[in-house]
Amino acid sequence: MTSSGDISSDLRRRIHAGEFAVGGKLPTNAELMAEHGVSKATVTKAISALADEGLVFSSKRAGTVVRSQTPVQIPLSRYGQVMTPGGTKGPWETATASQGLDGHMELVSVERVQADAETAALLSLAEGDALVYRLRHALIRPADIVQLQHAWYPADLAEQAGLDGTGKIHGGVYGALTAAGHRPASATETVSARLPTESEAAQLRIGGRVAVLTLTRLTRDDKGQPLEVLRAIAPADRLQLSYDDLPL
């Protein structure tokens, strides 16, 4: 009798052999049920196992789709390359272009919010002070979302740098901050790993058991003034953070 493990193994082999390309669809549940003579529950369990491995993702609209696992290396040096105002590429576009990838930063929303206690402390503000919150998706075109970026800025600073609008920030946020007289000079990053929330898994198109990296970065200018709090979430099998040429 065919088990869910047998079906997972067969589909895994066919994916690795290139029969189902990245972005391509697997057979429907009905087709797999007919092919293997099994119940819907058995097929669902087999697909869930592949999703947990990060090989596929499923949605009601798209069916079960083969997921890209191509790593994207993000070096720390990407920031130093985009400080000059007037550039055309931000850190994400710069880093992906160096790997032959068509990276794009998509702005999802911009809101004026009140600082919670944790974010206020990082930005040396009082709880409840005005912030500008920007949600962005870092993706590989056409629609491969690799990173969710949540960023907060003091409201007055965001207004000076033009970060409070929905227009494209050509050259990236750091170039805009530099043009406003607040050149980023140092950053403190904390990186950890965990399982994604249901919302994060849906946005990143991963199974709930694919670990994500979480990065929290506080950026300051040369006077020590906090400029930005960034919290980024990315699948651990996709994003490679490279801290190059650090002094020992």
Buried (B, 14 or more C-beta within 10 A) or exposed (E): EEEBEBBBBBBBEBBEEEEBEEEEEBBEBEEBBEEBEBEEEBBBBBBBBBBBBBBBBBEEEEBBBBBBEEEBBBBBBBBEBBBEBEBEBBBBBBBBEBEEBEBBBBBEEBEEEEBEEEBBBBBEBEEEBBBBBBBBBBBBEEEBBBBBBBBBBBBEBBBBBBBBEEEEBEBBBBBBBBBBEBBBBEBEBEEEEEEBEEEBBEBBBBBBBBBBBBBBBBBBBEEEBBBBBBBBBBBBBBBEBEEEEEEE
